[in-house]
């Protein structure tokens, strides 16, 4: 018949139920919109909350806390996601609508994770070689991926592959679109930075380095490249210890920066475009003023080489960084002396990950952070709720594998950013909302 499954002991084998943390931004966003309409004078006032769990229902999204960037540091561990086909997670990016996260692994696979309950949604064999880079077009209509064989593939939002080009002889370490999405730049282990026409898929320009052999942009591997937010300017980072600024129309680089004493692993333009952030194997992060052509600040706090950087999408002074030791720190450009805060992993672990952090990516709204690591885990972090400890108890930290059961019915608790629940239920407590996966606050 169609009865319940029976175990070997003759007892009915019911599915395992467990609590799943869920982060839903709708409640705090509605609250912010109400306050903007009914109490517009509060928008300019300092944002403070009582250090009490009861104050969690008064939390606002980052757009509503512009006066307090530190409140948007995502230090609270929410979930650890592990693919059944275990492999290093080399890159990742949020969907433009923020509903899902795409991760790219060393085995060449895409994995989609929910942006609300963080469960597995789909997986796809995207490349035959290891994946190293992902980049959305600025219009959010196209996704580009780069692999270890020098191939770049074009993907629609439905993850249908429509085109494939091979501009490099080495691994494509970084991809970046120009402000109009007409061109995109790539950086590779073959030591070159190239500009390609997006529509035709052809190389428009190879950035030639001064004093180098023909066909080279840097003396060694190019580890990262990024296009300026609104200008015709590129920044590249190389294993040769230099960062370069390029005008795609000029015959040579516009400037060469020797700020670090080791290989430069990351470069990130400030959202306003005036500053350039760089991370290096010398364990330092440096902020460079492009207009004044001088170093503006140095951030020292990592104990291993810096491997990931990301600016907050709302607070211009806040950024996150990751290193080879597994640590994830949050920094403010107004306080370069020490990190604002840090992420702590399972139980009493001092670092966010057990191995190198290859990437950190903010949710488009800025209330979540995703980190990708060589330890094969993708971890999700949210803002801490008022009055709670920085490290979550061990019994609340559950890692989910692809194909694992996702629980049954149950009731959850929804207060503030993060709620708990299992299966299909509704959130009680401070905030009420219905949804799949558990509590919404």
Secondary structure, DSSP 8 states (H G I E B T S, - for coil): -----B-TTSSB-------EEEE--HHHHHHHHHHHHH-GGGGGS-----SSGGGGGG---GGG-TT-GGGG---EEEEEEE-SS---EEEEEE-TTSSEEEEEETTSEEEEEESSS--EEEEEE--SS-EEEEEE-TTSS-EEEEETTS-EEEE-TT--EEEEE---SS-EEEEEE-TTSSEEEEEETTS-EEEEETTT--EEEE---TTS-TT-SSSS-EEEEEE-SSSS-EEEEETTS-EEEE-TTSSS-SEEE---SS-EEEEEE-TTSSEEEEEETTSEEEEEETTTTEEEEEEE--SS-EEEEEE-SS-TTEEEEEETTS-EEEEETTBTTS-SEE---STT-SSS-SS-EEEEEE-TTSSEEEEEETTSEEEEEE---TT--SS--GGG--EEETT--------EEEETTEEEE-SEEEEETT---EEESS---
